[in-house]
Amino acid sequence: MESLELEQLVKKVLLEKLAEQKEVPTKTTTQGAKSGVFDTVDEAVQAAVIAQNCYKEKSLEERRNVVKAIREALYPEIETIATRAVAETGMGNVTDKILKNTLAIEKTPGVEDLYTEVATGDNGMTLYELSPYGVIGAVAPSTNPTETLICNSIGMLAAGNAVFYSPHPGAKNISLWLIEKLNTIVRDSCGIDNLIVTVAKPSIQAAQEMMNHPKVPLLVITGGPGVVLQAMQSGKKVIGAGAGNPPSIVDETANIEKAAADIVDGASFDHNILCIAEKSVVAVDSIADFLLFQMEKNGALHVTNPSDIQKLEKVAVTDKGVTNKKLVGKSATEILKEAGIACDFTPRLIIVETEKSHPFATVELLMPIVPVVRVPDFDEALEVAIELEQGLHHTATMHSQNISRLNKAARDMQTSIFVKNGPSFAGLGFRGEGSTTFTIATPTGEGTTTARHFARRRRCVLTDGFSIR
């Protein structure tokens, strides 16, 4: 056999072997784990470190396949996920949770969100690219547990990371079930186990240990202000999703029928547990009566009796001036029953006229009770809305046909999400354009987070080359 023929034969055999190896992914498993669930935080994090060291060698196309696998495998489970979440947490409703989980699966950006920037000139070329952090430590809430897990898993793995989840104990069972399922889907897709991990007994102590673990460089916290503050004291980079108290301005130029329908849709959605949902309405006096009438036509119960308003306040707000956690995410019917108020239909929302200082306006209730505050004109409406939003820079909505007013409100309120002439959830891409997220990082400034926020921006410089202008 000629040497050239021998060389070609050897090359052919080697290429065939390499192709076989590519088709069969290498499994990386850690002893002691059951589908990503470990006994201790350290065991889980160490396993995730091993997994991420393998995952970072995968191609972008393989990451795309992981994201695709998550989307395809979770579609048939959406109703089960929604039903189990409501059954365990007692918050929200199955119909709206189906929509929210579908939104997380369909509209959470993947690898396509990792854009590259480039600068060229006489001195060469500089690339800015997004690379993984490693193992991300993430806290998930009880209000939107499954949506947050799905959304963050897609974004974090698209960016090349592994993730340790610290789910809320109030959503422990559904969270552990979903984390196991997500880890299994990912393992079956890319052959790497333990890219999504947690502990068998989620707790505040476990979350604290995760925050302080030396192998966790980035914390992503979707929860209340207390846990965000605790994470920020860790000395690590934190993406923190804080509280919100979104007002909705309605001026005299608005399409009142549409405004009323949009506000009722947004404020009643999943019983108002979304942090972006309308928590108050500030209406110009000349259209306030018609707005209230139209909100009633869209399924809201207008409570006007002062005695009934007091009953509502007594059950919704505690003596300490905070929301009654027992009623968070409950339906309007359940809240009315708790307050001893009769109603001859099934209302979607409870609306009450109040002053701007009323607890219903100043406290983030997370339940379908929305105060309506009257003001004489747009200028005062904006002032009141800014006051009610409390400088949280989270979300606001406005209904108006006056472009200058819409622009002024958006500029002055400086919220992460500002929705014009639509329901609040349009800001998440539902009945609105753009991607979705369930981690809206207002305290730390990232706003609506996607895969690019879970990646480290790196600069790579080549001198004296690749500028062809």
MORA-V63616 format. One record per backbone hydrogen bond with DSSP energy under -1.0 kcal/mol. NH is the residue of the N-H (numbers start at 1). CO is the residue of the C=O. E is the energy in kcal/mol with one decimal. If there is no record, write none. Layout:
BEGIN
NH;CO;E + NH;CO;E
END
This chain:
BEGIN
6;2;-2.5 + 7;3;-2.4 + 8;4;-2.0 + 9;5;-2.3 + 10;6;-2.5 + 11;7;-2.3 + 12;8;-2.2 + 13;9;-2.4 + 14;10;-2.4 + 15;11;-2.2 + 16;12;-2.1 + 17;13;-2.1 + 18;14;-2.5 + 19;15;-2.1 + 20;16;-2.1 + 21;17;-2.2 + 22;18;-1.9 + 23;19;-1.7 + 24;20;-1.4 + 28;191;-1.0 + 33;30;-1.4 + 34;37;-1.7 + 37;34;-1.4 + 38;198;-2.4 + 44;40;-1.9 + 45;41;-2.8 + 46;42;-2.7 + 47;43;-2.0 + 48;44;-2.1 + 49;45;-2.3 + 50;46;-1.9 + 51;47;-2.3 + 52;48;-2.9 + 53;49;-2.0 + 54;50;-1.1 + 55;51;-2.6 + 56;52;-2.5 + 57;54;-1.3 + 58;55;-1.9 + 63;59;-1.6 + 64;60;-2.4 + 65;61;-1.9 + 66;62;-1.6 + 67;63;-2.3 + 68;64;-2.5 + 69;65;-2.4 + 70;66;-2.1 + 71;67;-2.3 + 72;68;-2.6 + 73;69;-2.5 + 74;70;-1.8 + 75;71;-1.3 + 77;74;-1.2 + 78;75;-1.4 + 81;77;-3.0 + 82;78;-2.6 + 83;79;-2.6 + 84;80;-2.7 + 85;81;-2.0 + 86;82;-2.1 + 87;83;-2.3 + 88;84;-2.1 + 89;85;-2.5 + 90;86;-2.2 + 92;329;-2.5 + 97;93;-2.0 + 98;94;-2.2 + 99;95;-1.4 + 100;96;-2.4 + 101;97;-2.6 + 102;98;-2.2 + 103;99;-2.2 + 104;100;-2.2 + 105;101;-2.1 + 106;102;-2.7 + 107;103;-2.8 + 113;110;-1.9 + 114;111;-2.2 + 115;113;-1.7 + 117;128;-2.3 + 119;126;-2.5 + 121;124;-2.1 + 124;121;-1.8 + 125;462;-3.2 + 126;119;-2.9 + 127;460;-3.4 + 128;117;-2.8 + 129;458;-2.2 + 131;456;-2.7 + 136;162;-2.6 + 137;218;-2.9 + 138;164;-3.0 + 139;220;-2.3 + 140;166;-1.4 + 148;144;-1.8 + 149;145;-2.0 + 150;146;-2.5 + 151;147;-2.6 + 152;148;-2.7 + 153;149;-2.0 + 154;150;-2.2 + 155;151;-2.1 + 156;152;-3.0 + 157;153;-2.2 + 158;154;-2.1 + 159;155;-1.4 + 160;157;-1.4 + 161;156;-2.4 + 162;134;-2.5 + 163;195;-2.7 + 164;136;-3.1 + 165;197;-3.0 + 166;138;-3.1 + 171;168;-2.3 + 172;169;-1.3 + 175;171;-2.0 + 176;172;-2.8 + 177;173;-2.2 + 178;174;-2.2 + 179;175;-2.8 + 180;176;-2.4 + 181;177;-1.9 + 182;178;-3.0 + 183;179;-2.7 + 184;180;-2.2 + 185;181;-2.5 + 186;182;-2.4 + 187;183;-2.5 + 188;184;-2.6 + 189;185;-1.4 + 190;186;-2.7 + 191;187;-2.2 + 193;28;-1.9 + 197;163;-2.6 + 198;36;-2.2 + 200;38;-2.5 + 207;203;-1.9 + 208;204;-2.3 + 209;205;-2.4 + 210;206;-2.3 + 211;207;-2.4 + 212;208;-1.5 + 213;210;-1.2 + 216;213;-1.7 + 219;237;-2.3 + 220;137;-2.8 + 221;239;-2.7 + 222;139;-1.8 + 223;241;-1.2 + 228;224;-1.7 + 229;225;-2.4 + 230;226;-2.1 + 231;227;-2.1 + 232;228;-2.2 + 233;229;-1.1 + 234;231;-1.9 + 239;219;-3.0 + 241;221;-3.3 + 248;280;-1.3 + 249;397;-2.3 + 250;282;-2.4 + 251;399;-2.0 + 254;251;-1.4 + 256;254;-1.3 + 259;255;-2.8 + 260;256;-2.8 + 261;257;-1.9 + 262;258;-2.9 + 263;259;-2.6 + 264;260;-2.3 + 265;261;-2.4 + 266;262;-2.7 + 267;263;-3.0 + 268;264;-1.8 + 271;268;-2.2 + 272;269;-1.6 + 273;270;-1.2 + 277;274;-1.4 + 279;246;-3.4 + 280;246;-1.1 + 281;371;-2.4 + 282;248;-3.1 + 283;373;-2.5 + 284;250;-2.3 + 285;375;-3.1 + 287;284;-1.8 + 291;287;-2.4 + 292;288;-2.6 + 293;289;-2.2 + 294;290;-2.4 + 295;291;-2.4 + 296;292;-2.1 + 297;293;-1.9 + 298;294;-1.1 + 299;296;-1.8 + 300;295;-2.0 + 301;349;-3.3 + 303;351;-2.4 + 309;305;-2.3 + 310;306;-2.0 + 311;307;-1.8 + 312;308;-2.4 + 313;309;-2.4 + 314;310;-2.2 + 315;311;-1.6 + 316;312;-2.3 + 317;313;-2.2 + 318;322;-3.1 + 321;318;-1.9 + 324;316;-2.7 + 327;324;-2.1 + 329;366;-2.3 + 330;327;-2.0 + 335;331;-2.1 + 336;332;-2.5 + 337;333;-2.2 + 338;334;-2.2 + 339;335;-1.9 + 341;336;-2.7 + 348;299;-2.9 + 350;368;-2.2 + 351;301;-2.9 + 352;370;-1.7 + 354;372;-1.7 + 358;355;-1.5 + 361;358;-1.7 + 362;358;-1.8 + 363;359;-2.5 + 365;363;-1.3 + 369;367;-2.9 + 370;350;-3.0 + 372;352;-2.6 + 373;281;-3.3 + 375;283;-2.1 + 381;377;-1.9 + 382;378;-2.7 + 383;379;-1.8 + 384;380;-2.8 + 385;381;-2.6 + 386;382;-2.5 + 387;383;-2.0 + 388;384;-2.7 + 389;385;-2.2 + 392;389;-1.5 + 396;417;-1.6 + 397;247;-2.1 + 398;419;-2.2 + 399;249;-2.9 + 406;402;-2.4 + 407;403;-2.6 + 408;404;-2.3 + 409;405;-2.8 + 410;406;-2.3 + 411;407;-2.3 + 412;408;-3.0 + 413;409;-2.5 + 414;410;-1.3 + 416;393;-1.6 + 417;394;-2.2 + 419;396;-2.2 + 421;398;-3.3 + 426;423;-1.9 + 427;424;-2.2 + 428;425;-1.6 + 429;426;-1.5 + 430;425;-1.7 + 436;107;-2.2 + 441;447;-2.8 + 442;440;-1.6 + 447;441;-2.7 + 449;439;-1.7 + 453;450;-1.7 + 454;451;-1.6 + 455;452;-1.1 + 456;131;-4.1 + 458;129;-3.3 + 460;127;-3.0 + 462;125;-3.4
END
